């Protein structure tokens, strides 16, 4: 089994897009039929990370994420090792920089 999709609901869509883009995710703006505009990033292994606006039944909540990244490509660059950052909604994001 492997993870194929992570959807993050946020009240700070643009700020979260910038935060996760600074970790190296490359987002495309999307909209499916009459759904909300959101962002999607496809990782090299095919996993998809999406950022959706929080609304109604889709509220932002507690979630812990972890990413392995090339520390030199992160903005600002990270030294090798484990780092914990906080996204605009207060979620802890563990970053393992190589």
MOKABEL-V885609 format. One line per field, one symbol per residue. psi: psi as a letter, one per 30 degrees, with the letter a starting at -180 (. if undefined). Layout:
psi: ???
//
This chain:
psi: klkfkkkkkkfieeeeeeefefffkjkkklkjbgllkakkkklegfkkkkkkkklcfillakkklkkkljfffkjlkklkakkklklfggkkjkkjk.
//
